[in-house]
Amino acid sequence: MKKKQLLIAGGAGFIGSHFCDHFLQKGDCRVLCADNLITGQEKNIAHLYSNPDFCFLKQDVIESFDVPGEIDFVLNLASPASPVDYQRYPIETLKAGSFGTWNLLELSARKKAVFLLASTSEIYGDPQVHPQKEDYWGNVNSVGPRSCYDEAKRYAESLTLFYHQQYGVPVRIARIFNTYGPRMRLNDGRALPNFMTQALQNEDLTVFGKGLQTRSFCYVEDMVLGLERLLFSGETMPVNLGNPEEIPIIDFAQTVIRLTGSKSAITYRPLPKDDPMLRRPDISMAKELLGWVPKIGLEEGLKKTIPYFAENAKNVL
Ligand SMILES: NC(=O)c1ccc[n+]([C@@H]2O[C@H](COP(=O)([O-])OP(=O)(O)OC[C@H]3O[C@@H](n4cnc5c(N)ncnc54)[C@H](O)[C@@H]3O)[C@@H](O)[C@H]2O)c1
């Protein structure tokens, strides 16, 4: 049987590298991982170098590029994703969402491949509707500190949809909510790596505001399965993927302290500008269309994640 050919842009990143693993484990796929390593890490994919079905291409997707042979699926995960990363690289983030998505859509059109965009819950901004359904248009400050990411993804969604409507490219748009697990960078600035690293070093956990803002965290294995279901579905409109289990950040911090057995306390800092107060996906569309629901609860997911952070936090001590 002919193996499916996948191009995973951003495949050396946190979610992308789990995606590479998942498809290679199936045995009927070949994976070409294209990444410029701006926020990704080669160590996330180094274990795949000896696999004949895996190939790494150091490539910035904002530059037009081609690859030889057939490609059946193009997955676009290439973008800085954490607030610290995209505020450090705002123009690169805007270019990844615009030129990067454009180049990968052009490649999909040439190769007659299915294109999947990793979009984000950030397109809802600081939502005035809760939980967020796909038909909510969002509440985004177009010139705020998060706009380089939010607006890049909003543009990418529009570009993706019109490549489908105008050129017939089969497209999928995943609106990914907060995802966590092994291979997140310890210093990527997101709540979970911050809390884990601080707890494992018995330092105070930094909570913004009073910690009453909520988040919903999805374990990466669940996310990969959701993305796979969406990829193989015929759905061209955006679909929310995330775990609807919602938790105030303060409770999340206390859970991390308890599960790591840490002696840390909590310190409070001012809330960053435009930080969303509420975040929970309505995943009824994913349930109905894809038959997908996340299976791994927060405590179970955190227990699977702690060993990775414990191992890596040792190296920064
Ligand atoms: N992790 C989450 O909670 C989350 C939530 C919503 C959406 N997403 C989306 O999922 C995707 C992956 O996120 P992640 O958490 O794994 O982040 P990540 O930073 O770990 O991975 C992104 C990868 O893209 C690569 N990249 C960035 N710009 C590139 C470019 N111009 N050319 C080639 N490669 C480039 C980076 O080097 C990195 O390997 C992103 O598109 C992100 O917007 C993630």
The ligand as an SDF file (V2000), in Angstrom:
LIG
                    3D

 44 48  0  0  0  0  0  0  0  0999 V2000
    0.0240   25.0400   22.2440 N   0  0  0  0  0  0  0  0  0  0  0  0
   -1.1370   25.6490   22.2830 C   0  0  0  0  0  0  0  0  0  0  0  0
   -1.7570   25.7270   23.3530 O   0  0  0  0  0  0  0  0  0  0  0  0
   -1.7360   26.2290   21.0290 C   0  0  0  0  0  0  0  0  0  0  0  0
   -2.9910   26.8360   21.1390 C   0  0  0  0  0  0  0  0  0  0  0  0
   -3.5630   27.3790   19.9900 C   0  0  0  0  0  0  0  0  0  0  0  0
   -2.9330   27.2810   18.7580 C   0  0  0  0  0  0  0  0  0  0  0  0
   -1.7190   26.6840   18.6820 N   0  0  0  0  0  0  0  0  0  0  0  0
   -1.0680   26.6480   17.3540 C   0  0  0  0  0  0  0  0  0  0  0  0
   -0.4680   25.3970   17.1270 O   0  0  0  0  0  0  0  0  0  0  0  0
    0.7580   25.5590   16.4210 C   0  0  0  0  0  0  0  0  0  0  0  0
    1.8960   24.9020   17.2000 C   0  0  0  0  0  0  0  0  0  0  0  0
    2.0020   25.5240   18.4880 O   0  0  0  0  0  0  0  0  0  0  0  0
    3.0550   25.0250   19.5680 P   0  0  0  0  0  0  0  0  0  0  0  0
    2.4700   25.2560   20.8930 O   0  0  0  0  0  0  0  0  0  0  0  0
    3.5230   23.6580   19.2020 O   0  0  0  0  0  0  0  0  0  0  0  0
    4.2040   26.1120   19.3700 O   0  0  0  0  0  0  0  0  0  0  0  0
    5.7690   25.9250   19.0980 P   0  0  0  0  0  0  0  0  0  0  0  0
    6.3600   27.2760   19.1500 O   0  0  0  0  0  0  0  0  0  0  0  0
    6.3160   24.8760   19.9930 O   0  0  0  0  0  0  0  0  0  0  0  0
    5.7690   25.3610   17.6140 O   0  0  0  0  0  0  0  0  0  0  0  0
    5.7180   26.1900   16.4760 C   0  0  0  0  0  0  0  0  0  0  0  0
    6.7560   25.6830   15.5010 C   0  0  0  0  0  0  0  0  0  0  0  0
    6.6750   26.4710   14.2970 O   0  0  0  0  0  0  0  0  0  0  0  0
    8.0000   26.8020   13.8950 C   0  0  0  0  0  0  0  0  0  0  0  0
    7.9300   28.0270   13.0850 N   0  0  0  0  0  0  0  0  0  0  0  0
    7.5060   29.2500   13.4710 C   0  0  0  0  0  0  0  0  0  0  0  0
    7.5910   30.1190   12.4440 N   0  0  0  0  0  0  0  0  0  0  0  0
    8.0640   29.4170   11.3860 C   0  0  0  0  0  0  0  0  0  0  0  0
    8.3660   29.7420   10.0450 C   0  0  0  0  0  0  0  0  0  0  0  0
    8.2210   30.9940    9.5670 N   0  0  0  0  0  0  0  0  0  0  0  0
    8.8420   28.7680    9.2280 N   0  0  0  0  0  0  0  0  0  0  0  0
    8.9920   27.5030    9.6890 C   0  0  0  0  0  0  0  0  0  0  0  0
    8.7320   27.1310   10.9470 N   0  0  0  0  0  0  0  0  0  0  0  0
    8.2690   28.0760   11.7880 C   0  0  0  0  0  0  0  0  0  0  0  0
    8.7710   26.9740   15.1990 C   0  0  0  0  0  0  0  0  0  0  0  0
   10.1570   26.8860   15.0440 O   0  0  0  0  0  0  0  0  0  0  0  0
    8.1780   25.8320   16.0390 C   0  0  0  0  0  0  0  0  0  0  0  0
    8.8820   24.6400   15.8270 O   0  0  0  0  0  0  0  0  0  0  0  0
    0.9680   27.0690   16.2480 C   0  0  0  0  0  0  0  0  0  0  0  0
    0.5650   27.4340   14.9420 O   0  0  0  0  0  0  0  0  0  0  0  0
    0.0530   27.6760   17.2700 C   0  0  0  0  0  0  0  0  0  0  0  0
   -0.4250   28.9370   16.8620 O   0  0  0  0  0  0  0  0  0  0  0  0
   -1.1040   26.1750   19.7930 C   0  0  0  0  0  0  0  0  0  0  0  0
  1  2  1  0
  2  3  2  0
  2  4  1  0
  4  5  1  0
  4 44  2  0
  5  6  2  0
  6  7  1  0
  7  8  2  0
  8  9  1  0
  8 44  1  0
  9 10  1  0
  9 42  1  0
 10 11  1  0
 11 12  1  0
 11 40  1  0
 12 13  1  0
 13 14  1  0
 14 15  2  0
 14 16  1  0
 14 17  1  0
 17 18  1  0
 18 19  2  0
 18 20  1  0
 18 21  1  0
 21 22  1  0
 22 23  1  0
 23 24  1  0
 23 38  1  0
 24 25  1  0
 25 26  1  0
 25 36  1  0
 26 27  1  0
 26 35  1  0
 27 28  2  0
 28 29  1  0
 29 30  1  0
 29 35  2  0
 30 31  1  0
 30 32  2  0
 32 33  1  0
 33 34  2  0
 34 35  1  0
 36 37  1  0
 36 38  1  0
 38 39  1  0
 40 41  1  0
 40 42  1  0
 42 43  1  0
M  CHG  2   8   1  16  -1
M  END
$$$$
